[in-house]
């Protein structure tokens, strides 16, 4: 989402320009209304992606992303698992948006069962304007599945806008947390109806806003991947590579500042 409507090759090039290790590649559209470049079954593109990965060293770490909705048929994602394995991905990113938590949990359990043979883990993101809206909601769902092929995504913006604090992670079993996404934002929380717009266009790069990112990094479990999800309207007209460069510059400056603070 940081880069927007980039093609897979543009996304890899943007990540390389920003000094990132890996990308999330959307190979399944969240809904029929979302248009993406077809990847599954597109042999020329799959070969081009493999060549770009070899040339840049940028890995495909995550695939996705979908809404786990009431009408989701998880068996339909097996081709995505196969493609993800071929690309070297280990995570499948998703949001859970089903008012029936038992059904959503059953679907997640089935998803994990089907994805496990391909080395793919389901990463569930809580979003304040979805039915799975809080850290507690997502952790309850993943804990109920009881599979090491499922984990919770902690997104810095969604954590803050849901009313939680980084310190709240101390109350959670760290084994449930599988992924962290950082970005920044203004201090004032928008109204609930305005949260989707902020999440999709109103984020800032790490270190450019008021979110407690350092406190978040202090408490996330060691060893989990940290991604950047920061779609920023101010940069919408820039090329994918320039967005990647600017995001990488800001992110590395923020992380260097964080490390320097820890060494003092």
C-alpha positions as CSV (number, residue, x, y, z in Angstrom):
1,X,0.0,0.0,0.0
2,X,2.9,2.4,0.5
3,X,3.6,2.4,-3.2
4,X,0.0,2.2,-4.4
5,X,-0.9,0.8,-7.8
6,X,2.6,-0.3,-8.8
7,X,3.1,-3.4,-10.8
8,X,5.0,-6.2,-9.2
9,X,8.3,-5.3,-11.0
10,X,7.8,-1.6,-10.1
11,X,7.2,-2.6,-6.5
12,X,10.4,-4.6,-6.3
13,X,12.4,-1.8,-7.9
14,X,10.9,0.7,-5.4
15,X,11.9,-1.5,-2.5
16,X,15.4,-1.8,-3.8
17,X,15.6,2.0,-4.2
18,X,14.5,2.4,-0.6
19,X,16.9,-0.2,0.8
20,X,14.2,-2.6,1.9
21,X,14.8,-6.3,2.3
22,X,11.4,-7.6,1.1
23,X,7.9,-6.7,-0.1
24,X,4.3,-7.6,0.3
25,X,3.0,-8.6,-3.1
26,X,-0.8,-8.5,-3.6
27,X,-1.6,-11.5,-5.7
28,X,-5.3,-11.8,-4.7
29,X,-7.7,-8.9,-4.9
30,X,-9.5,-8.1,-1.6
31,X,-12.8,-7.8,-3.5
32,X,-14.0,-7.9,-7.1
33,X,-13.9,-4.1,-7.1
34,X,-10.1,-4.1,-6.6
35,X,-8.1,-4.4,-9.8
36,X,-4.6,-5.9,-9.6
37,X,-2.2,-7.2,-12.3
38,X,-2.9,-10.9,-12.5
39,X,0.0,-12.9,-11.1
40,X,-1.4,-16.4,-10.4
41,X,-0.9,-18.5,-13.6
42,X,0.9,-15.6,-15.4
43,X,4.0,-17.5,-16.3
44,X,5.8,-14.6,-18.1
45,X,5.2,-12.3,-15.1
46,X,6.2,-15.0,-12.6
47,X,9.5,-15.4,-14.5
48,X,10.0,-11.7,-14.6
49,X,9.4,-11.4,-10.8
50,X,12.0,-14.2,-10.2
51,X,14.5,-12.4,-12.3
52,X,13.9,-9.1,-10.5
53,X,14.3,-10.8,-7.1
54,X,17.6,-12.3,-8.3
55,X,18.8,-9.0,-9.7
56,X,17.9,-6.8,-6.6
57,X,18.0,-9.2,-3.7
58,X,14.5,-8.0,-2.7
59,X,12.5,-11.0,-1.4
60,X,8.7,-11.6,-1.7
61,X,8.0,-12.1,2.0
62,X,4.2,-11.7,2.1
63,X,1.3,-12.2,-0.2
64,X,-2.3,-11.2,0.1
65,X,-4.3,-9.4,1.0
66,X,-7.9,-10.4,1.5
67,X,-10.9,-9.8,3.7
68,X,-11.9,-12.9,5.6
69,X,-15.6,-12.2,5.0
70,X,-18.9,-14.1,5.6
71,X,-18.9,-15.5,2.0
72,X,-15.2,-16.3,1.9
73,X,-14.4,-19.8,0.4
74,X,-10.9,-20.5,1.7
75,X,-10.4,-23.4,-0.7
76,X,-10.3,-20.9,-3.5
77,X,-7.0,-19.7,-2.2
78,X,-5.0,-22.9,-2.8
79,X,-3.6,-21.5,-6.2
80,X,-2.5,-18.4,-4.3
81,X,-0.7,-20.6,-1.7
82,X,1.0,-22.5,-4.6
83,X,2.1,-19.2,-6.2
84,X,3.3,-17.8,-2.9
85,X,5.4,-20.9,-2.2
86,X,6.9,-20.5,-5.7
87,X,7.8,-16.9,-5.0
88,X,9.3,-17.7,-1.6
89,X,6.6,-16.0,0.5
90,X,5.9,-17.1,4.1
91,X,3.0,-14.9,5.1
92,X,-0.5,-14.3,3.8
93,X,-1.9,-11.0,4.9
94,X,-5.6,-10.6,5.7
95,X,-8.2,-8.6,7.5
96,X,-11.0,-10.4,9.3
97,X,-14.4,-8.7,8.6
98,X,-17.1,-11.1,9.6
99,X,-19.7,-10.3,12.3
100,X,-19.9,-14.0,13.2
101,X,-16.6,-14.5,15.1
102,X,-17.1,-18.3,15.3
103,X,-17.5,-18.5,11.5
104,X,-14.5,-16.3,11.0
105,X,-12.4,-18.4,13.4
106,X,-13.5,-21.6,11.6
107,X,-12.6,-20.1,8.2
108,X,-9.2,-19.0,9.6
109,X,-8.6,-22.5,10.9
110,X,-9.4,-24.1,7.5
111,X,-7.2,-21.4,5.8
112,X,-4.3,-22.4,8.1
113,X,-4.9,-26.1,7.4
114,X,-4.7,-25.5,3.6
115,X,-1.8,-23.1,3.7
116,X,0.5,-25.0,6.0
117,X,1.7,-27.5,3.4
118,X,3.0,-24.6,1.3
119,X,4.9,-23.0,4.2
120,X,2.4,-20.1,4.3
121,X,1.1,-18.5,7.6
122,X,-2.1,-16.5,7.9
123,X,-1.4,-13.0,9.3
124,X,-4.6,-11.4,10.7
125,X,-4.8,-7.7,10.9
126,X,-7.2,-6.0,13.3
127,X,-8.7,-2.8,11.9
128,X,-10.9,-0.4,14.0
129,X,-13.5,-0.1,11.3
130,X,-13.8,-3.9,10.7
131,X,-15.6,-6.5,12.9
132,X,-12.2,-7.7,14.1
133,X,-11.4,-4.2,15.3
134,X,-8.9,-4.5,18.2
135,X,-5.7,-6.2,19.3
136,X,-7.8,-8.3,21.8
137,X,-10.3,-9.3,19.1
138,X,-7.5,-10.6,16.8
139,X,-5.6,-12.3,19.5
140,X,-8.7,-14.1,20.7
141,X,-9.4,-15.3,17.2
142,X,-5.9,-16.5,16.5
143,X,-5.6,-18.2,20.0
144,X,-8.9,-20.0,19.3
145,X,-7.4,-21.5,16.1
146,X,-4.4,-22.7,18.1
147,X,-2.2,-23.0,15.1
148,X,1.4,-21.9,14.6
149,X,0.3,-21.2,11.1
150,X,-1.6,-18.1,12.2
151,X,-0.5,-14.8,13.8
152,X,-1.6,-11.3,14.5
153,X,-0.5,-8.3,12.6
154,X,0.1,-5.2,14.8
155,X,-0.2,-2.1,12.6
156,X,0.9,1.1,14.4
157,X,-1.9,3.2,13.0
158,X,-4.7,0.7,13.7
159,X,-3.3,0.1,17.2
160,X,-3.4,3.8,18.0
161,X,-6.8,4.4,16.3
162,X,-8.4,1.5,18.1
163,X,-7.6,3.2,21.4
164,X,-4.8,0.8,22.5
165,X,-1.2,1.6,23.6
166,X,2.0,-0.2,22.8
167,X,2.1,-1.2,26.5
168,X,-1.0,-3.2,25.9
169,X,1.1,-5.7,24.0
170,X,2.6,-6.7,27.3
171,X,-0.7,-8.3,28.3
172,X,-0.7,-10.5,25.1
173,X,1.0,-13.9,24.6
174,X,4.0,-12.9,22.4
175,X,3.7,-16.1,20.5
176,X,0.4,-14.7,19.0
177,X,2.1,-11.7,17.4
178,X,3.6,-12.6,14.0
179,X,4.1,-9.3,12.2
180,X,4.4,-5.5,12.8
181,X,3.7,-2.7,10.4
182,X,4.9,0.8,11.1
183,X,4.0,4.1,9.8
184,X,3.3,7.5,11.3
185,X,0.3,9.9,11.6
186,X,-0.9,13.0,13.1
187,X,-1.8,12.9,16.8
188,X,-5.5,13.7,16.5
189,X,-7.6,10.6,15.9
190,X,-10.2,11.1,13.1
191,X,-13.8,10.1,13.6
192,X,-14.6,6.5,13.0
193,X,-16.1,7.2,9.6
194,X,-12.9,8.9,8.5
195,X,-10.5,6.2,9.5
196,X,-10.6,4.3,6.2
197,X,-9.5,7.4,4.3
198,X,-6.7,8.0,6.7
199,X,-5.5,4.4,6.6
200,X,-5.5,4.4,2.8
201,X,-4.1,7.9,2.0
202,X,-3.3,9.8,5.1
203,X,-0.4,8.0,6.7
204,X,3.1,9.5,7.1
205,X,6.5,7.8,6.9
206,X,8.0,6.6,10.1
207,X,9.4,9.4,12.2
208,X,7.3,12.1,10.6
209,X,4.3,12.2,12.9
210,X,3.2,11.6,16.5
211,X,2.6,7.9,16.8
212,X,4.5,6.2,19.7
213,X,6.6,4.1,17.3
214,X,9.6,3.8,19.6
215,X,7.5,2.5,22.4
216,X,6.0,0.0,19.9
217,X,9.4,-1.2,18.8
218,X,10.3,-1.6,22.5
219,X,7.6,-4.1,23.1
220,X,7.1,-6.2,19.9
221,X,8.5,-9.7,20.2
222,X,12.0,-10.2,19.0
223,X,12.5,-11.7,15.6
224,X,9.2,-10.9,13.9
225,X,9.3,-9.0,10.6
226,X,8.7,-5.3,10.5
227,X,7.1,-3.8,7.5
228,X,6.2,-0.3,6.4
229,X,2.6,0.5,5.4
230,X,2.5,4.2,4.7
231,X,0.3,5.3,1.8
232,X,0.8,9.1,1.7
233,X,-1.4,11.3,-0.4
234,X,1.3,14.0,-0.6
235,X,3.4,11.6,-2.7
236,X,0.6,10.1,-4.8
237,X,1.9,11.6,-8.1
238,X,5.5,10.5,-7.6
239,X,6.9,7.4,-9.4
240,X,7.0,4.1,-7.6
241,X,10.8,4.2,-7.4
242,X,10.8,7.7,-5.9
243,X,8.2,6.8,-3.3
244,X,10.3,3.8,-2.4
245,X,13.4,5.9,-2.1
246,X,11.7,8.6,0.1
247,X,10.1,6.0,2.3
248,X,13.3,4.1,2.7
249,X,15.2,7.3,3.6
250,X,12.7,8.2,6.3
251,X,12.5,4.7,7.7
252,X,16.2,4.2,7.9
253,X,16.6,7.6,9.6
254,X,13.9,6.7,12.1
255,X,15.5,3.3,12.8
256,X,18.9,4.8,13.2
257,X,17.5,7.3,15.7
258,X,15.8,4.4,17.6
259,X,19.0,2.4,17.7
260,X,21.0,5.4,18.9
261,X,18.5,6.1,21.7
262,X,18.8,2.5,22.8
263,X,22.6,2.7,23.0
264,X,22.7,5.8,25.1
